[in-house]
Amino acid sequence: MRFRTQILILLILTFFGCSATLDTTYDPIHIPPSKSYKTSPHSSTGQKTPATQKSYKIKGVRYTPIASASGFVQTGIASWYGRKFHGRKTSNGEIYNMYAMTAAHKTLPMNTWVRVHNFKNNRKVVVRINDRGPFVYGRIIDLSYTGAKRIGIAGSGTAKVRVTALGRATSYSKKTKDPIAFKPVDYWKGNFTVQVGAFQVKTNAQKYRYKLSKTYQNAHVVIFTDDRGTFFRVRIGRFTNLKDAERFSEKIIARGFSSAFAVAE
């Protein structure tokens, strides 16, 4: 459902576009139903870089998920969504539960916990981002029914709020099960590489990896499996930050690797 950069630190399912002589398998992003629009789901591999970090377009407007939630604060109108979407898939692939403490945001990284402060009654609630939205002008976050109820907007429908990113939960209260400690979500730092192809035929991926290894460092194959089958993704290069990986991907795109993009590993 629900900045410089094509923050493609995600496990994007893509197709290979560099050489017509190899296995150019169709490996697209799976787009599940999400509220009244569509977007990208989570990666079934459980790796750190979900497809929800990919930029997307809704009603002619492009949104690019930010790489880091650290220091994020936003003021605007909060709304909520409930029974109509209860039981449907959210943007990260979870099933929406209107009674859970979750919310939709257009650009925050998935699984970021945020504090939502209702200015009118001074109530606050902590919820986890697992969806994209809302795509109504002026609205900045869509709360679950329970989240909205706790800060007193289930009846009015909307309220002016401040959204403060807390990060990824690292520990929870034994009594209430609520998160009590957080770590900033940051996709800029880590281990990065560049994906240049995706194959369904393993031998083709291995041949391409071998060919690339003569010119590029860290040529390797990563196996990815989802409900459509198994894909063998060919990647090259090794970087410790996203910006260097992106610069490298831009360089090799100019050399003919038209579908190259940076990913985290």
C-alpha positions in Angstrom: 0.0 0.0 0.0 1.1 2.1 1.1 16.3 11.2 -2.1 19.1 11.8 -4.8 19.4 8.3 -5.7 17.7 5.3 -7.0 18.1 3.6 -3.6 18.0 0.2 -5.1 19.4 -1.5 -1.9 16.9 -4.1 -2.2 16.6 -7.5 -3.5 14.9 -6.3 -6.7 13.8 -9.1 -8.9 15.0 -7.9 -12.3 15.7 -9.1 -15.8 19.1 -9.3 -17.4 19.7 -6.6 -20.0 23.4 -6.7 -20.9 23.7 -9.5 -23.4 21.1 -11.0 -25.6 23.3 -14.1 -26.0 22.8 -15.3 -22.4 19.8 -16.4 -20.4 17.8 -13.2 -20.1 15.3 -14.6 -17.7 12.2 -12.5 -16.8 12.8 -11.7 -13.1 10.5 -8.8 -12.3 9.4 -7.2 -9.1 6.3 -9.0 -7.9 3.6 -6.4 -7.2 0.9 -7.5 -4.7 -2.4 -5.8 -4.1 -2.0 -3.2 -1.4 -4.9 -0.9 -0.5 -6.2 0.7 -3.7 -2.8 0.8 -5.4 0.1 -1.5 -5.8 3.8 -1.6 -4.8 6.7 -3.9 -4.0 6.7 -6.6 -1.3 9.3 -7.9 1.0 12.0 -10.4 0.0 11.1 -14.0 0.9 14.8 -14.6 1.6 14.7 -12.5 4.8 17.8 -10.5 3.8 18.2 -6.9 5.0 17.3 -5.2 1.7 13.7 -5.6 0.8 12.2 -4.5 -2.5 10.3 -1.9 -0.7 13.4 0.3 -0.8 12.8 0.7 -4.6 11.4 3.9 -5.8 7.8 3.7 -7.1 5.2 5.8 -8.8 1.6 6.4 -7.6 -0.8 8.6 -9.7 2.1 10.2 -11.6 4.1 11.0 -8.4 7.4 9.2 -7.8 8.4 8.3 -4.2 11.9 7.2 -3.2 12.2 5.4 0.2 14.9 7.0 2.3 18.0 5.0 3.1 18.2 6.0 6.8 15.5 6.8 9.4 18.0 8.3 11.7 16.8 11.8 12.9 13.6 11.6 10.8 10.9 14.0 12.1 7.8 15.0 10.1 4.7 17.0 10.9 1.4 16.7 9.1 -2.0 15.0 9.0 -2.4 11.4 10.2 -5.3 9.2 9.0 -6.1 5.5 9.5 -7.4 2.5 7.5 -9.3 -0.4 8.8 -11.7 -3.2 8.0 -11.7 -2.7 4.2 -8.1 -3.7 4.1 -8.0 -6.1 7.0 -6.5 -9.4 5.9 -4.9 -8.0 2.7 -1.2 -7.9 2.0 0.8 -4.9 3.1 3.7 -3.6 1.1 6.3 -5.6 2.9 4.3 -8.8 2.4 2.7 -9.1 5.8 -1.0 -9.4 6.3 -2.6 -6.2 7.4 -4.2 -6.5 10.9 -6.2 -3.5 11.8 -5.8 -4.3 15.5 -2.0 -4.5 15.4 0.3 -1.5 16.1 1.4 -0.8 12.6 1.2 2.0 10.0 1.8 3.0 6.4 4.4 5.7 5.4 5.5 6.7 1.9 9.2 6.7 2.3 10.4 5.4 5.7 12.3 2.0 5.6 10.1 -0.9 6.5 10.0 -2.1 10.1 11.0 1.4 11.4 9.2 2.1 14.6 7.9 5.6 14.9 6.3 7.7 17.7 3.1 9.5 16.6 2.1 12.5 18.7 -1.4 13.9 18.4 -1.1 17.7 19.0 -4.8 18.1 19.8 -5.0 15.8 22.9 -1.2 15.3 23.5 -1.6 11.5 23.2 1.3 9.4 21.7 1.5 6.0 20.2 4.4 3.9 18.9 3.8 1.9 15.7 5.8 -0.1 13.2 5.9 0.8 9.5 4.9 -2.2 7.3 3.1 -0.5 4.5 3.2 2.3 1.9 0.8 5.3 2.0 -1.2 7.3 2.5 -1.4 8.9 -1.0 -3.9 11.6 -0.1 -2.5 15.2 -0.4 -1.3 16.5 3.0 -1.4 13.2 4.8 1.8 11.8 6.1 0.9 8.5 7.9 -1.9 6.0 7.9 -2.3 4.3 11.2 -4.0 1.0 12.0 -7.4 1.2 13.6 -5.9 0.4 17.1 -3.1 2.9 16.6 -5.6 5.6 15.6 -7.9 4.7 18.5 -5.1 5.0 21.1 -4.4 8.6 20.1 -8.0 9.6 19.7 -8.5 9.9 15.9 -10.5 6.8 15.2 -13.7 8.9 15.4 -12.5 12.1 13.7 -10.6 10.2 11.0 -7.6 12.6 10.9 -5.5 14.8 13.2 -2.3 16.9 13.0 0.6 14.9 14.3 4.3 14.7 14.6 6.0 11.5 13.4 9.4 10.8 15.0 11.4 7.8 13.8 12.8 5.6 16.6 14.4 2.9 14.5 14.3 -0.9 14.5 13.2 -2.5 17.8 16.1 -4.3 19.6 14.3 -5.4 22.7 10.7 -5.6 24.1 9.0 -5.4 27.4 8.4 -8.8 28.9 5.1 -7.6 30.4 3.5 -5.6 27.6 5.5 -6.9 24.6 5.9 -3.3 23.4 9.3 -2.3 22.0 11.5 -0.5 24.6 14.9 -0.1 22.8 15.7 0.8 19.2 18.5 1.0 16.7 18.4 3.4 13.8 17.5 1.9 10.4 20.3 2.8 8.0 20.8 1.4 4.5 23.8 3.6 3.7 26.4 1.6 5.6 27.2 -2.1 5.3 28.3 -4.5 2.6 27.2 -3.7 -0.9 27.7 -5.1 -4.4 26.1 -4.6 -7.9 23.7 -6.9 -9.6 24.1 -7.3 -13.3 21.9 -10.3 -14.3 19.3 -12.8 -13.1 19.0 -16.3 -14.6 16.8 -19.3 -14.1 19.4 -21.6 -15.7 22.2 -22.1 -13.2 24.9 -23.0 -15.7 24.2 -19.8 -17.6 24.7 -17.8 -14.4 27.9 -19.6 -13.7 29.3 -19.1 -17.2 28.5 -15.4 -17.0 30.1 -15.1 -13.5 33.2 -16.7 -14.8 33.3 -14.4 -17.8 32.9 -11.3 -15.5 35.5 -12.6 -13.0 38.2 -12.0 -15.6 37.5 -8.3 -15.5 35.7 -7.5 -12.2 36.4 -8.4 -8.6 34.0 -10.4 -6.4 32.0 -11.8 -9.3 29.6 -14.2 -7.6 26.1 -15.8 -7.8 23.4 -15.4 -5.3 20.5 -17.8 -5.2 17.0 -16.4 -4.7 13.8 -18.4 -4.5 10.2 -17.2 -4.3 6.8 -18.6 -5.4 7.8 -18.4 -9.1 10.9 -20.5 -8.7 14.6 -20.2 -8.2 16.7 -17.4 -9.7 20.5 -17.2 -9.9 21.6 -13.5 -9.6 25.0 -12.5 -10.8 26.8 -9.7 -8.9 30.2 -8.0 -9.1 32.2 -5.6 -6.9 32.5 -5.2 -3.2 31.8 -1.9 -1.3 31.4 -0.7 2.2 28.9 2.0 1.5 26.0 2.6 -0.9 27.3 5.7 -2.6 30.4 3.8 -3.9 28.3 0.9 -5.1 26.0 3.4 -6.9 28.9 5.1 -8.6 30.2 1.8 -9.8 26.8 0.8 -11.1 26.5 4.0 -13.0 29.9 3.5 -14.5 29.2 0.0 -15.8 25.7 1.0 -17.1 27.7 3.3 -19.5 29.6 0.1 -20.5 26.4 -1.7 -21.5 25.1 -3.2 -18.3 21.8 -1.6 -18.7 20.1 -3.3 -15.8 22.9 -3.0 -13.2 21.9 -1.7 -9.8 23.4 -1.5 -6.3 22.3 -4.0 -3.6 23.2 -4.7 0.0 24.4 -8.2 1.0 
